[in-house]
Amino acid sequence: MTASTTRPAPDGLRARNKARTTEQLARAAYEILSEQGFEAVTADAVADRAGVSRRTFFNYFPRVELVLQESVRGTIADLIERFHGRPVDEPLHASLDAVLDEPFSDEVLEQALVIFGQAQTSAAARHYLQEARDLEAVQIAEALTERLGSSADPLQVQVVADALVAAGHRACAVWVERSGGVLDDTTRALQLTLLRRAYQHLFTAFAPVPAQQES
């Protein structure tokens, strides 16, 4: 009689299980955030809400803040993938405008309503947003470096990445204020409009002012 062995899960099944657990943890974190605020989002609370162990939580997210950034990180990754699909000789602002052709997912927009709303009164929320900006800038800087090639000026890349993130966050903050906490077709369209306007302001802010002709 031979000893039984445990076969490892196929790669496809393992990936699906990992994605499912990641989603459960992210959803649990935002439920707690919405109900109790940033200060209540702890590893123990999220793990308990998601029905996993504390150890499992840290296997997926080394820090609590990262679980809250999961959906946004995925959204930016999707935009970057579409950005890489644009012609390499296309101006950066044209490529960015081309990929911003539809509002973000309801999940991301609902989370933005909660986070930016709480940032008015919560130091923890403001700290989270600052860290989120830094991480988003890293993603965008990597994409710009890949697009521009090895000759890219690192300073230029980082300045552009930081500016894009800052403009995006400012547009989101304005959207949260104007939306009144409501997510519907009108406010979805408003979010995209404000985001594209913010980037347009960024692109034209330092453009030469046309000389006035003498009458």
Secondary structure as the mmCIF struct_conf table of DSSP 4:
data_model
#
loop_
_struct_conf.conf_type_id
_struct_conf.id
_struct_conf.beg_label_comp_id
_struct_conf.beg_label_asym_id
_struct_conf.beg_label_seq_id
_struct_conf.end_label_comp_id
_struct_conf.end_label_asym_id
_struct_conf.end_label_seq_id
HELX_LH_PP_P HELX_LH_PP_P1 THR A 2 SER A 4
HELX_LH_PP_P HELX_LH_PP_P2 THR A 6 PRO A 10
HELX_RH_AL_P HELX_RH_AL_P1 ASP A 11 GLN A 36
HELX_RH_3T_P HELX_RH_3T_P1 PHE A 38 ALA A 40
HELX_RH_AL_P HELX_RH_AL_P2 ALA A 43 ALA A 50
TURN_TY1_P TURN_TY1_P1 GLY A 51 GLY A 51
HELX_RH_AL_P HELX_RH_AL_P3 ARG A 54 TYR A 60
BEND BEND1 PRO A 62 ARG A 63
HELX_RH_AL_P HELX_RH_AL_P4 VAL A 64 LEU A 68
TURN_TY1_P TURN_TY1_P2 GLN A 69 GLN A 69
HELX_RH_AL_P HELX_RH_AL_P5 GLU A 70 HIS A 84
TURN_TY1_P TURN_TY1_P3 GLY A 85 GLY A 85
BEND BEND2 ARG A 86 ARG A 86
TURN_TY1_P TURN_TY1_P4 VAL A 88 ASP A 89
BEND BEND3 GLU A 90 GLU A 90
HELX_RH_AL_P HELX_RH_AL_P6 LEU A 92 VAL A 99
BEND BEND4 GLU A 102 GLU A 102
HELX_LH_PP_P HELX_LH_PP_P3 PRO A 103 SER A 105
HELX_RH_AL_P HELX_RH_AL_P7 ASP A 106 GLN A 118
TURN_TY1_P TURN_TY1_P5 ALA A 119 THR A 121
HELX_RH_AL_P HELX_RH_AL_P8 ALA A 123 LEU A 148
TURN_TY1_P TURN_TY1_P6 SER A 150 SER A 151
HELX_RH_AL_P HELX_RH_AL_P9 PRO A 154 SER A 179
TURN_TY1_P TURN_TY1_P7 GLY A 180 GLY A 181
BEND BEND5 ASP A 184 ASP A 184
HELX_RH_AL_P HELX_RH_AL_P10 ASP A 185 THR A 204
TURN_TY1_P TURN_TY1_P8 ALA A 205 PHE A 206
BEND BEND6 ALA A 207 ALA A 207
HELX_LH_PP_P HELX_LH_PP_P4 PRO A 208 GLU A 214
#
